[in-house]
Amino acid sequence: MEKNAYEIVSLARDKDRMTSLDIIQEVFDQFQEFHGDRLYADDEAIVGGVGLLAGKPVTVVGIQKGKNLPENLRRNFGSPHPEGYRKALRLMKQAEKFQRPIVTLINTAGAFCGVGAEERGEGEAIARNLLEMSDLKTPILAIIIGEGGSGGALALAAADEVWMMEHSIYAILSPEGFASILWKDGKKAPEAAELMKITASELKQMKVIERVIPETFRGRPLPQEEIVTRLKEDISRKLTELMALDEEELVQNRYNRYRAY
């Protein structure tokens, strides 16, 4: 039976859902994680480094949530600080220098909205990522694996293509936040989720994203191994396709993608 929008929201937030590190470990070989933004600190809500895919180096950047309270406290519940976005940009600029393609894995309710993050330039860090990613002369593939919330997700999603897992969401704010603003009642989140058009199938239909990665077959959940195997094959195929483009064509296609909205 087809799930409604708020049921998909719940699945996207499930604590047992595959995290960025889970996917990195299954898809990429010999992954070496890098740390720090070279300015302030190392934000563990964002993980990044270099791994091998089909024997070729790829820069991977992911937003990491925890699966229990201690892990979530360490990862700040997957809500990055500005230094996390600056770390991500440092790694993406490094990828451009060494002509490595980039894969980003996105799972966040949004960037951290604390006073300290604002003092250290959260808004500027997100805007800087959007500016720099729009003109990076190397392929970028963004995959939303859980929640894709607000500018916190968009800061890693200015890509040549954006994909979504079947049970993921992508929105400017949470259904609870939408309901609180529109109806002054956060309990109307299920109704809000239906109005917002935030599920993978809806966004694919509206051409906001390019691909939906199946998590079910005929209503039954697919084994995690099967999902990861298909994901690995699809990423490898797409990066090969994008790497065949010259730099000027790659950047122009990216520009055209966003102008089409």
Helices and strands as residue ranges (DSSP letters): H 5-12, H 20-27, E 29-34, E 46-53, E 56-63, H 69-75, G 76-78, H 82-97, E 102-108, H 115-119, H 122-133, E 140-149, H 150-154, E 161-165, E 169-171, H 175-183, G 186-188, H 189-196, H 200-205, E 211-213, E 216-217, E 220-221, H 224-243, H 247-259
